[in-house]
C-alpha cells in the first residue's frame, strides 16, 4: 500500500536502530541521525519486544517520541 501511495518506508530491526542512535549520540551526531530518519514517512521496526532499555536508550526514545507523526 505504501508503495502505491509513494511513501518512503524504512524497515529495520529495532536493535539495529537503537544501536545506530546510541553510536550517533556518543559521537554527538544524534540530531543528524534523527534528521536522516525524518525523510521516511513510515518506520517499521522488527523485534521490538526483545529490546531492553538502559538510560541511553530511554533518552533516545523520549527524544524520538516528541516528533510529530
N, CA, C, O and CB atoms as a CASP TS submission, in Angstrom:
PFRMAT TS
TARGET T0000
AUTHOR 0000-0000-0000
METHOD Language model
MODEL 1
PARENT N/A
ATOM      1  N   UNK     1       0.810  -1.186   0.000  1.00  0.00           N
ATOM      2  CA  UNK     1       0.000   0.000   0.000  1.00  0.00           C
ATOM      3  C   UNK     1       0.865   1.267   0.000  1.00  0.00           C
ATOM      4  O   UNK     1       0.569   2.223  -0.717  1.00  0.00           O
ATOM      5  CB  UNK     1      -0.928  -0.011   1.196  1.00  0.00           C
ATOM      6  N   UNK     2       1.932   1.270   0.805  1.00  0.00           N
ATOM      7  CA  UNK     2       2.796   2.453   0.861  1.00  0.00           C
ATOM      8  C   UNK     2       3.480   2.707  -0.476  1.00  0.00           C
ATOM      9  O   UNK     2       3.705   3.856  -0.854  1.00  0.00           O
ATOM     10  CB  UNK     2       3.847   2.293   1.959  1.00  0.00           C
ATOM     11  N   UNK     3       3.808   1.637  -1.189  1.00  0.00           N
ATOM     12  CA  UNK     3       4.446   1.813  -2.494  1.00  0.00           C
ATOM     13  C   UNK     3       3.475   2.449  -3.474  1.00  0.00           C
ATOM     14  O   UNK     3       3.863   3.284  -4.291  1.00  0.00           O
ATOM     15  CB  UNK     3       4.952   0.467  -3.041  1.00  0.00           C
ATOM     16  N   UNK     4       2.229   2.057  -3.392  1.00  0.00           N
ATOM     17  CA  UNK     4       1.211   2.634  -4.262  1.00  0.00           C
ATOM     18  C   UNK     4       1.039   4.121  -3.950  1.00  0.00           C
ATOM     19  O   UNK     4       0.837   4.936  -4.851  1.00  0.00           O
ATOM     20  CB  UNK     4      -0.133   1.885  -4.100  1.00  0.00           C
ATOM     21  N   UNK     5       1.122   4.460  -2.673  1.00  0.00           N
ATOM     22  CA  UNK     5       0.955   5.845  -2.249  1.00  0.00           C
ATOM     23  C   UNK     5       2.262   6.623  -2.344  1.00  0.00           C
ATOM     24  O   UNK     5       2.291   7.816  -2.043  1.00  0.00           O
ATOM     25  CB  UNK     5       0.422   5.898  -0.826  1.00  0.00           C
ATOM     26  N   UNK     6       3.345   5.964  -2.760  1.00  0.00           N
ATOM     27  CA  UNK     6       4.671   6.580  -2.920  1.00  0.00           C
ATOM     28  C   UNK     6       5.175   7.209  -1.626  1.00  0.00           C
ATOM     29  O   UNK     6       5.620   8.356  -1.602  1.00  0.00           O
ATOM     30  CB  UNK     6       4.628   7.636  -4.015  1.00  0.00           C
ATOM     31  N   UNK     7       5.094   6.441  -0.572  1.00  0.00           N
ATOM     32  CA  UNK     7       5.607   6.864   0.730  1.00  0.00           C
ATOM     33  C   UNK     7       6.982   6.240   0.944  1.00  0.00           C
ATOM     34  O   UNK     7       7.229   5.108   0.530  1.00  0.00           O
ATOM     35  CB  UNK     7       4.628   6.463   1.880  1.00  0.00           C
ATOM     36  N   UNK     8       7.867   6.983   1.589  1.00  0.00           N
ATOM     37  CA  UNK     8       9.195   6.457   1.912  1.00  0.00           C
ATOM     38  C   UNK     8       9.093   5.629   3.189  1.00  0.00           C
ATOM     39  O   UNK     8       8.612   6.108   4.217  1.00  0.00           O
ATOM     40  CB  UNK     8      10.240   7.615   2.076  1.00  0.00           C
ATOM     41  N   UNK     9       9.552   4.380   3.110  1.00  0.00           N
ATOM     42  CA  UNK     9       9.428   3.439   4.212  1.00  0.00           C
ATOM     43  C   UNK     9      10.800   2.886   4.563  1.00  0.00           C
ATOM     44  O   UNK     9      11.587   2.552   3.677  1.00  0.00           O
ATOM     45  CB  UNK     9       8.453   2.296   3.856  1.00  0.00           C
ATOM     46  N   UNK    10      11.087   2.789   5.859  1.00  0.00           N
ATOM     47  CA  UNK    10      12.312   2.148   6.333  1.00  0.00           C
ATOM     48  C   UNK    10      11.910   0.973   7.199  1.00  0.00           C
ATOM     49  O   UNK    10      11.162   1.133   8.164  1.00  0.00           O
ATOM     50  CB  UNK    10      13.225   3.148   7.123  1.00  0.00           C
ATOM     51  N   UNK    11      12.406  -0.215   6.857  1.00  0.00           N
ATOM     52  CA  UNK    11      12.165  -1.419   7.642  1.00  0.00           C
ATOM     53  C   UNK    11      13.500  -1.871   8.196  1.00  0.00           C
ATOM     54  O   UNK    11      14.441  -2.101   7.436  1.00  0.00           O
ATOM     55  CB  UNK    11      11.489  -2.547   6.789  1.00  0.00           C
ATOM     56  N   UNK    12      13.595  -2.002   9.508  1.00  0.00           N
ATOM     57  CA  UNK    12      14.840  -2.481  10.106  1.00  0.00           C
ATOM     58  C   UNK    12      14.552  -3.087  11.475  1.00  0.00           C
ATOM     59  O   UNK    12      13.478  -2.901  12.047  1.00  0.00           O
ATOM     60  CB  UNK    12      15.873  -1.332  10.225  1.00  0.00           C
ATOM     61  N   UNK    13      15.535  -3.810  11.976  1.00  0.00           N
ATOM     62  CA  UNK    13      15.403  -4.383  13.313  1.00  0.00           C
ATOM     63  C   UNK    13      15.516  -3.275  14.355  1.00  0.00           C
ATOM     64  O   UNK    13      16.298  -2.337  14.204  1.00  0.00           O
ATOM     65  CB  UNK    13      16.478  -5.476  13.558  1.00  0.00           C
ATOM     66  N   UNK    14      14.737  -3.401  15.389  1.00  0.00           N
ATOM     67  CA  UNK    14      14.739  -2.412  16.461  1.00  0.00           C
ATOM     68  C   UNK    14      16.114  -2.292  17.087  1.00  0.00           C
ATOM     69  O   UNK    14      16.584  -1.187  17.355  1.00  0.00           O
ATOM     70  CB  UNK    14      13.711  -2.773  17.523  1.00  0.00           C
ATOM     71  N   UNK    15      16.760  -3.426  17.320  1.00  0.00           N
ATOM     72  CA  UNK    15      18.092  -3.390  17.933  1.00  0.00           C
ATOM     73  C   UNK    15      19.071  -2.623  17.054  1.00  0.00           C
ATOM     74  O   UNK    15      19.921  -1.897  17.571  1.00  0.00           O
ATOM     75  CB  UNK    15      18.611  -4.815  18.181  1.00  0.00           C
ATOM     76  N   UNK    16      18.969  -2.767  15.751  1.00  0.00           N
ATOM     77  CA  UNK    16      19.849  -2.045  14.831  1.00  0.00           C
ATOM     78  C   UNK    16      19.626  -0.548  14.907  1.00  0.00           C
ATOM     79  O   UNK    16      20.582   0.227  14.897  1.00  0.00           O
ATOM     80  CB  UNK    16      19.635  -2.525  13.407  1.00  0.00           C
ATOM     81  N   UNK    17      18.374  -0.140  14.982  1.00  0.00           N
ATOM     82  CA  UNK    17      18.068   1.287  15.086  1.00  0.00           C
ATOM     83  C   UNK    17      18.574   1.852  16.410  1.00  0.00           C
ATOM     84  O   UNK    17      19.168   2.929  16.440  1.00  0.00           O
ATOM     85  CB  UNK    17      16.553   1.525  14.951  1.00  0.00           C
ATOM     86  N   UNK    18      18.343   1.132  17.495  1.00  0.00           N
ATOM     87  CA  UNK    18      18.792   1.603  18.811  1.00  0.00           C
ATOM     88  C   UNK    18      20.316   1.713  18.825  1.00  0.00           C
ATOM     89  O   UNK    18      20.862   2.699  19.320  1.00  0.00           O
ATOM     90  CB  UNK    18      18.304   0.648  19.940  1.00  0.00           C
ATOM     91  N   UNK    19      20.994   0.719  18.292  1.00  0.00           N
ATOM     92  CA  UNK    19      22.462   0.760  18.249  1.00  0.00           C
ATOM     93  C   UNK    19      22.948   1.936  17.410  1.00  0.00           C
ATOM     94  O   UNK    19      23.887   2.631  17.798  1.00  0.00           O
ATOM     95  CB  UNK    19      23.024  -0.557  17.683  1.00  0.00           C
ATOM     96  N   UNK    20      22.317   2.158  16.270  1.00  0.00           N
ATOM     97  CA  UNK    20      22.697   3.275  15.403  1.00  0.00           C
ATOM     98  C   UNK    20      22.534   4.611  16.130  1.00  0.00           C
ATOM     99  O   UNK    20      23.401   5.481  16.047  1.00  0.00           O
ATOM    100  CB  UNK    20      21.853   3.265  14.115  1.00  0.00           C
ATOM    101  N   UNK    21      21.422   4.765  16.839  1.00  0.00           N
ATOM    102  CA  UNK    21      21.164   6.011  17.560  1.00  0.00           C
ATOM    103  C   UNK    21      22.099   6.174  18.761  1.00  0.00           C
ATOM    104  O   UNK    21      22.495   7.291  19.095  1.00  0.00           O
ATOM    105  CB  UNK    21      19.708   6.058  18.024  1.00  0.00           C
ATOM    106  N   UNK    22      22.448   5.070  19.404  1.00  0.00           N
ATOM    107  CA  UNK    22      23.395   5.152  20.524  1.00  0.00           C
ATOM    108  C   UNK    22      24.774   5.596  20.043  1.00  0.00           C
ATOM    109  O   UNK    22      25.419   6.429  20.680  1.00  0.00           O
ATOM    110  CB  UNK    22      23.501   3.793  21.241  1.00  0.00           C
ATOM    111  N   UNK    23      25.224   5.041  18.921  1.00  0.00           N
ATOM    112  CA  UNK    23      26.517   5.451  18.358  1.00  0.00           C
ATOM    113  C   UNK    23      26.475   6.927  17.988  1.00  0.00           C
ATOM    114  O   UNK    23      27.410   7.673  18.280  1.00  0.00           O
ATOM    115  CB  UNK    23      26.879   4.592  17.116  1.00  0.00           C
ATOM    116  N   UNK    24      25.395   7.345  17.349  1.00  0.00           N
ATOM    117  CA  UNK    24      25.253   8.758  16.967  1.00  0.00           C
ATOM    118  C   UNK    24      25.280   9.655  18.200  1.00  0.00           C
ATOM    119  O   UNK    24      25.883  10.727  18.176  1.00  0.00           O
ATOM    120  CB  UNK    24      23.943   8.978  16.180  1.00  0.00           C
ATOM    121  N   UNK    25      24.637   9.225  19.262  1.00  0.00           N
ATOM    122  CA  UNK    25      24.619  10.017  20.498  1.00  0.00           C
ATOM    123  C   UNK    25      26.022  10.129  21.086  1.00  0.00           C
ATOM    124  O   UNK    25      26.440  11.211  21.496  1.00  0.00           O
ATOM    125  CB  UNK    25      23.659   9.391  21.531  1.00  0.00           C
ATOM    126  N   UNK    26      26.749   9.013  21.130  1.00  0.00           N
ATOM    127  CA  UNK    26      28.117   9.032  21.655  1.00  0.00           C
ATOM    128  C   UNK    26      29.022   9.933  20.832  1.00  0.00           C
ATOM    129  O   UNK    26      29.919  10.584  21.367  1.00  0.00           O
ATOM    130  CB  UNK    26      28.689   7.623  21.691  1.00  0.00           C
ATOM    131  N   UNK    27      28.780   9.967  19.524  1.00  0.00           N
ATOM    132  CA  UNK    27      29.612  10.765  18.616  1.00  0.00           C
ATOM    133  C   UNK    27      29.044  12.173  18.411  1.00  0.00           C
ATOM    134  O   UNK    27      29.474  12.905  17.520  1.00  0.00           O
ATOM    135  CB  UNK    27      29.742  10.057  17.265  1.00  0.00           C
ATOM    136  N   UNK    28      28.079  12.532  19.245  1.00  0.00           N
ATOM    137  CA  UNK    28      27.433  13.852  19.203  1.00  0.00           C
ATOM    138  C   UNK    28      26.757  14.132  17.861  1.00  0.00           C
ATOM    139  O   UNK    28      26.734  15.268  17.389  1.00  0.00           O
ATOM    140  CB  UNK    28      28.456  14.939  19.490  1.00  0.00           C
ATOM    141  N   UNK    29      26.217  13.096  17.269  1.00  0.00           N
ATOM    142  CA  UNK    29      25.536  13.249  15.986  1.00  0.00           C
ATOM    143  C   UNK    29      24.092  12.794  16.027  1.00  0.00           C
ATOM    144  O   UNK    29      23.526  12.424  14.999  1.00  0.00           O
ATOM    145  CB  UNK    29      26.266  12.487  14.925  1.00  0.00           C
ATOM    146  N   UNK    30      23.484  12.817  17.218  1.00  0.00           N
ATOM    147  CA  UNK    30      22.110  12.326  17.354  1.00  0.00           C
ATOM    148  C   UNK    30      21.124  13.157  16.533  1.00  0.00           C
ATOM    149  O   UNK    30      20.235  12.605  15.884  1.00  0.00           O
ATOM    150  CB  UNK    30      21.693  12.334  18.824  1.00  0.00           C
ATOM    151  N   UNK    31      21.277  14.454  16.560  1.00  0.00           N
ATOM    152  CA  UNK    31      20.366  15.322  15.796  1.00  0.00           C
ATOM    153  C   UNK    31      20.420  14.993  14.302  1.00  0.00           C
ATOM    154  O   UNK    31      19.382  14.928  13.643  1.00  0.00           O
ATOM    155  CB  UNK    31      20.721  16.811  16.022  1.00  0.00           C
ATOM    156  N   UNK    32      21.614  14.789  13.774  1.00  0.00           N
ATOM    157  CA  UNK    32      21.771  14.444  12.351  1.00  0.00           C
ATOM    158  C   UNK    32      21.162  13.078  12.052  1.00  0.00           C
ATOM    159  O   UNK    32      20.542  12.892  11.005  1.00  0.00           O
ATOM    160  CB  UNK    32      23.262  14.454  11.952  1.00  0.00           C
ATOM    161  N   UNK    33      21.335  12.126  12.960  1.00  0.00           N
ATOM    162  CA  UNK    33      20.775  10.785  12.760  1.00  0.00           C
ATOM    163  C   UNK    33      19.252  10.831  12.748  1.00  0.00           C
ATOM    164  O   UNK    33      18.611  10.151  11.946  1.00  0.00           O
ATOM    165  CB  UNK    33      21.266   9.826  13.856  1.00  0.00           C
ATOM    166  N   UNK    34      18.681  11.623  13.629  1.00  0.00           N
ATOM    167  CA  UNK    34      17.221  11.757  13.666  1.00  0.00           C
ATOM    168  C   UNK    34      16.727  12.487  12.422  1.00  0.00           C
ATOM    169  O   UNK    34      15.667  12.158  11.891  1.00  0.00           O
ATOM    170  CB  UNK    34      16.771  12.507  14.943  1.00  0.00           C
ATOM    171  N   UNK    35      17.473  13.459  11.963  1.00  0.00           N
ATOM    172  CA  UNK    35      17.110  14.179  10.742  1.00  0.00           C
ATOM    173  C   UNK    35      17.077  13.227   9.546  1.00  0.00           C
ATOM    174  O   UNK    35      16.198  13.333   8.690  1.00  0.00           O
ATOM    175  CB  UNK    35      18.101  15.333  10.479  1.00  0.00           C
ATOM    176  N   UNK    36      18.029  12.301   9.486  1.00  0.00           N
ATOM    177  CA  UNK    36      18.034  11.301   8.405  1.00  0.00           C
ATOM    178  C   UNK    36      16.783  10.433   8.467  1.00  0.00           C
ATOM    179  O   UNK    36      16.222  10.071   7.432  1.00  0.00           O
ATOM    180  CB  UNK    36      19.296  10.414   8.490  1.00  0.00           C
ATOM    181  N   UNK    37      16.349  10.102   9.672  1.00  0.00           N
ATOM    182  CA  UNK    37      15.139   9.287   9.816  1.00  0.00           C
ATOM    183  C   UNK    37      13.884  10.069   9.440  1.00  0.00           C
ATOM    184  O   UNK    37      12.882   9.479   9.036  1.00  0.00           O
ATOM    185  CB  UNK    37      15.017   8.771  11.250  1.00  0.00           C
ATOM    186  N   UNK    38      13.935  11.377   9.568  1.00  0.00           N
ATOM    187  CA  UNK    38      12.774  12.216   9.249  1.00  0.00           C
ATOM    188  C   UNK    38      12.354  12.137   7.787  1.00  0.00           C
ATOM    189  O   UNK    38      11.222  12.492   7.456  1.00  0.00           O
ATOM    190  CB  UNK    38      13.071  13.645   9.599  1.00  0.00           C
ATOM    191  N   UNK    39      13.235  11.684   6.910  1.00  0.00           N
ATOM    192  CA  UNK    39      12.872  11.621   5.491  1.00  0.00           C
ATOM    193  C   UNK    39      11.904  10.471   5.195  1.00  0.00           C
ATOM    194  O   UNK    39      11.324  10.407   4.111  1.00  0.00           O
ATOM    195  CB  UNK    39      14.129  11.469   4.637  1.00  0.00           C
ATOM    196  N   UNK    40      11.736   9.576   6.153  1.00  0.00           N
ATOM    197  CA  UNK    40      10.806   8.455   5.982  1.00  0.00           C
ATOM    198  C   UNK    40       9.453   8.807   6.584  1.00  0.00           C
ATOM    199  O   UNK    40       9.375   9.377   7.672  1.00  0.00           O
ATOM    200  CB  UNK    40      11.367   7.167   6.634  1.00  0.00           C
ATOM    201  N   UNK    41       8.394   8.463   5.869  1.00  0.00           N
ATOM    202  CA  UNK    41       7.053   8.688   6.385  1.00  0.00           C
ATOM    203  C   UNK    41       6.603   7.531   7.283  1.00  0.00           C
ATOM    204  O   UNK    41       5.673   7.673   8.077  1.00  0.00           O
ATOM    205  CB  UNK    41       6.069   8.876   5.230  1.00  0.00           C
ATOM    206  N   UNK    42       7.281   6.380   7.144  1.00  0.00           N
ATOM    207  CA  UNK    42       6.897   5.199   7.921  1.00  0.00           C
ATOM    208  C   UNK    42       8.144   4.432   8.324  1.00  0.00           C
ATOM    209  O   UNK    42       8.978   4.101   7.481  1.00  0.00           O
ATOM    210  CB  UNK    42       5.934   4.288   7.113  1.00  0.00           C
ATOM    211  N   UNK    43       8.270   4.150   9.612  1.00  0.00           N
ATOM    212  CA  UNK    43       9.335   3.287  10.124  1.00  0.00           C
ATOM    213  C   UNK    43       8.693   1.997  10.607  1.00  0.00           C
ATOM    214  O   UNK    43       7.796   2.018  11.449  1.00  0.00           O
ATOM    215  CB  UNK    43      10.145   3.986  11.276  1.00  0.00           C
ATOM    216  N   UNK    44       9.158   0.874  10.072  1.00  0.00           N
ATOM    217  CA  UNK    44       8.671  -0.429  10.514  1.00  0.00           C
ATOM    218  C   UNK    44       9.812  -1.081  11.273  1.00  0.00           C
ATOM    219  O   UNK    44      10.874  -1.348  10.711  1.00  0.00           O
ATOM    220  CB  UNK    44       8.186  -1.327   9.302  1.00  0.00           C
ATOM    221  N   UNK    45       9.580  -1.338  12.570  1.00  0.00           N
ATOM    222  CA  UNK    45      10.617  -1.890  13.429  1.00  0.00           C
ATOM    223  C   UNK    45      10.257  -3.320  13.809  1.00  0.00           C
ATOM    224  O   UNK    45       9.140  -3.599  14.246  1.00  0.00           O
ATOM    225  CB  UNK    45      10.808  -1.021  14.692  1.00  0.00           C
ATOM    226  N   UNK    46      11.218  -4.218  13.636  1.00  0.00           N
ATOM    227  CA  UNK    46      11.040  -5.634  13.917  1.00  0.00           C
ATOM    228  C   UNK    46      11.698  -5.971  15.249  1.00  0.00           C
ATOM    229  O   UNK    46      12.687  -5.343  15.625  1.00  0.00           O
ATOM    230  CB  UNK    46      11.628  -6.500  12.778  1.00  0.00           C
ATOM    231  N   UNK    47      11.171  -6.937  15.954  1.00  0.00           N
ATOM    232  CA  UNK    47      11.732  -7.450  17.209  1.00  0.00           C
ATOM    233  C   UNK    47      11.660  -6.457  18.344  1.00  0.00           C
ATOM    234  O   UNK    47      12.541  -6.453  19.204  1.00  0.00           O
ATOM    235  CB  UNK    47      13.155  -7.855  17.005  1.00  0.00           C
ATOM    236  N   UNK    48      10.657  -5.628  18.378  1.00  0.00           N
ATOM    237  CA  UNK    48      10.576  -4.600  19.415  1.00  0.00           C
ATOM    238  C   UNK    48      10.487  -5.195  20.823  1.00  0.00           C
ATOM    239  O   UNK    48      10.927  -4.561  21.782  1.00  0.00           O
ATOM    240  CB  UNK    48       9.375  -3.706  19.160  1.00  0.00           C
ATOM    241  N   UNK    49       9.939  -6.371  20.961  1.00  0.00           N
ATOM    242  CA  UNK    49       9.801  -6.991  22.281  1.00  0.00           C
ATOM    243  C   UNK    49      11.137  -7.431  22.867  1.00  0.00           C
ATOM    244  O   UNK    49      11.235  -7.642  24.076  1.00  0.00           O
ATOM    245  CB  UNK    49       8.871  -8.180  22.197  1.00  0.00           C
ATOM    246  N   UNK    50      12.160  -7.573  22.042  1.00  0.00           N
ATOM    247  CA  UNK    50      13.444  -8.083  22.504  1.00  0.00           C
ATOM    248  C   UNK    50      14.423  -6.990  22.911  1.00  0.00           C
ATOM    249  O   UNK    50      15.553  -7.290  23.297  1.00  0.00           O
ATOM    250  CB  UNK    50      14.059  -8.922  21.438  1.00  0.00           C
ATOM    251  N   UNK    51      14.018  -5.753  22.833  1.00  0.00           N
ATOM    252  CA  UNK    51      14.919  -4.655  23.166  1.00  0.00           C
ATOM    253  C   UNK    51      14.738  -4.297  24.628  1.00  0.00           C
ATOM    254  O   UNK    51      13.618  -4.101  25.100  1.00  0.00           O
ATOM    255  CB  UNK    51      14.663  -3.423  22.261  1.00  0.00           C
ATOM    256  N   UNK    52      15.852  -4.216  25.339  1.00  0.00           N
ATOM    257  CA  UNK    52      15.793  -3.753  26.723  1.00  0.00           C
ATOM    258  C   UNK    52      16.273  -2.309  26.757  1.00  0.00           C
ATOM    259  O   UNK    52      17.143  -1.915  25.980  1.00  0.00           O
ATOM    260  CB  UNK    52      16.654  -4.659  27.670  1.00  0.00           C
ATOM    261  N   UNK    53      15.713  -1.543  27.645  1.00  0.00           N
ATOM    262  CA  UNK    53      16.071  -0.128  27.723  1.00  0.00           C
ATOM    263  C   UNK    53      17.083   0.095  28.839  1.00  0.00           C
ATOM    264  O   UNK    53      16.901  -0.374  29.963  1.00  0.00           O
ATOM    265  CB  UNK    53      14.818   0.742  27.953  1.00  0.00           C
ATOM    266  N   UNK    54      18.137   0.807  28.518  1.00  0.00           N
ATOM    267  CA  UNK    54      19.018   1.325  29.550  1.00  0.00           C
ATOM    268  C   UNK    54      18.859   2.843  29.542  1.00  0.00           C
ATOM    269  O   UNK    54      18.012   3.361  28.814  1.00  0.00           O
ATOM    270  CB  UNK    54      20.519   0.890  29.312  1.00  0.00           C
ATOM    271  N   UNK    55      19.631   3.550  30.314  1.00  0.00           N
ATOM    272  CA  UNK    55      19.463   5.006  30.424  1.00  0.00           C
ATOM    273  C   UNK    55      19.644   5.706  29.077  1.00  0.00           C
ATOM    274  O   UNK    55      18.879   6.614  28.753  1.00  0.00           O
ATOM    275  CB  UNK    55      20.456   5.574  31.437  1.00  0.00           C
ATOM    276  N   UNK    56      20.648   5.300  28.285  1.00  0.00           N
ATOM    277  CA  UNK    56      20.898   5.946  26.992  1.00  0.00           C
ATOM    278  C   UNK    56      19.742   5.709  26.029  1.00  0.00           C
ATOM    279  O   UNK    56      19.318   6.623  25.323  1.00  0.00           O
ATOM    280  CB  UNK    56      22.206   5.430  26.378  1.00  0.00           C
ATOM    281  N   UNK    57      19.237   4.488  26.003  1.00  0.00           N
ATOM    282  CA  UNK    57      18.132   4.178  25.103  1.00  0.00           C
ATOM    283  C   UNK    57      16.878   4.946  25.495  1.00  0.00           C
ATOM    284  O   UNK    57      16.125   5.399  24.633  1.00  0.00           O
ATOM    285  CB  UNK    57      17.850   2.678  25.102  1.00  0.00           C
ATOM    286  N   UNK    58      16.656   5.090  26.785  1.00  0.00           N
ATOM    287  CA  UNK    58      15.482   5.813  27.254  1.00  0.00           C
ATOM    288  C   UNK    58      15.535   7.262  26.810  1.00  0.00           C
ATOM    289  O   UNK    58      14.520   7.813  26.385  1.00  0.00           O
ATOM    290  CB  UNK    58      15.370   5.729  28.774  1.00  0.00           C
ATOM    291  N   UNK    59      16.700   7.891  26.899  1.00  0.00           N
ATOM    292  CA  UNK    59      16.798   9.290  26.482  1.00  0.00           C
ATOM    293  C   UNK    59      16.600   9.433  24.986  1.00  0.00           C
ATOM    294  O   UNK    59      16.043  10.430  24.529  1.00  0.00           O
ATOM    295  CB  UNK    59      18.145   9.874  26.885  1.00  0.00           C
ATOM    296  N   UNK    60      17.053   8.441  24.209  1.00  0.00           N
ATOM    297  CA  UNK    60      16.836   8.470  22.761  1.00  0.00           C
ATOM    298  C   UNK    60      15.359   8.303  22.457  1.00  0.00           C
ATOM    299  O   UNK    60      14.823   9.020  21.612  1.00  0.00           O
ATOM    300  CB  UNK    60      17.657   7.368  22.056  1.00  0.00           C
ATOM    301  N   UNK    61      14.685   7.367  23.131  1.00  0.00           N
ATOM    302  CA  UNK    61      13.282   7.128  22.831  1.00  0.00           C
ATOM    303  C   UNK    61      12.401   8.297  23.268  1.00  0.00           C
ATOM    304  O   UNK    61      11.411   8.602  22.603  1.00  0.00           O
ATOM    305  CB  UNK    61      12.818   5.849  23.504  1.00  0.00           C
ATOM    306  N   UNK    62      12.741   8.946  24.358  1.00  0.00           N
ATOM    307  CA  UNK    62      11.965  10.108  24.789  1.00  0.00           C
ATOM    308  C   UNK    62      12.092  11.213  23.748  1.00  0.00           C
ATOM    309  O   UNK    62      11.114  11.889  23.428  1.00  0.00           O
ATOM    310  CB  UNK    62      12.437  10.609  26.183  1.00  0.00           C
ATOM    311  N   UNK    63      13.285  11.393  23.228  1.00  0.00           N
ATOM    312  CA  UNK    63      13.513  12.407  22.202  1.00  0.00           C
ATOM    313  C   UNK    63      12.703  12.087  20.951  1.00  0.00           C
ATOM    314  O   UNK    63      12.069  12.972  20.376  1.00  0.00           O
ATOM    315  CB  UNK    63      15.010  12.506  21.859  1.00  0.00           C
ATOM    316  N   UNK    64      12.722  10.833  20.531  1.00  0.00           N
ATOM    317  CA  UNK    64      12.032  10.433  19.310  1.00  0.00           C
ATOM    318  C   UNK    64      10.513  10.536  19.490  1.00  0.00           C
ATOM    319  O   UNK    64       9.803  10.851  18.535  1.00  0.00           O
ATOM    320  CB  UNK    64      12.430   8.997  18.914  1.00  0.00           C
ATOM    321  N   UNK    65      10.010  10.276  20.691  1.00  0.00           N
ATOM    322  CA  UNK    65       8.572  10.348  20.943  1.00  0.00           C
ATOM    323  C   UNK    65       8.027  11.754  20.797  1.00  0.00           C
ATOM    324  O   UNK    65       6.821  11.923  20.614  1.00  0.00           O
ATOM    325  CB  UNK    65       8.262   9.831  22.321  1.00  0.00           C
ATOM    326  N   UNK    66       8.856  12.744  20.870  1.00  0.00           N
ATOM    327  CA  UNK    66       8.405  14.129  20.763  1.00  0.00           C
ATOM    328  C   UNK    66       8.199  14.574  19.329  1.00  0.00           C
ATOM    329  O   UNK    66       7.665  15.657  19.089  1.00  0.00           O
ATOM    330  CB  UNK    66       9.391  15.038  21.428  1.00  0.00           C
ATOM    331  N   UNK    67       8.613  13.757  18.372  1.00  0.00           N
ATOM    332  CA  UNK    67       8.441  14.094  16.957  1.00  0.00           C
ATOM    333  C   UNK    67       6.988  13.940  16.566  1.00  0.00           C
ATOM    334  O   UNK    67       6.342  12.990  17.006  1.00  0.00           O
ATOM    335  CB  UNK    67       9.333  13.209  16.064  1.00  0.00           C
ATOM    336  N   UNK    68       6.450  14.835  15.759  1.00  0.00           N
ATOM    337  CA  UNK    68       5.066  14.693  15.297  1.00  0.00           C
ATOM    338  C   UNK    68       4.934  13.528  14.328  1.00  0.00           C
ATOM    339  O   UNK    68       5.872  13.203  13.600  1.00  0.00           O
ATOM    340  CB  UNK    68       4.584  15.988  14.631  1.00  0.00           C
ATOM    341  N   UNK    69       3.778  12.910  14.324  1.00  0.00           N
ATOM    342  CA  UNK    69       3.529  11.794  13.416  1.00  0.00           C
ATOM    343  C   UNK    69       3.128  12.265  12.059  1.00  0.00           C
ATOM    344  O   UNK    69       2.880  11.449  11.171  1.00  0.00           O
ATOM    345  CB  UNK    69       2.472  10.890  13.964  1.00  0.00           C
TER
END
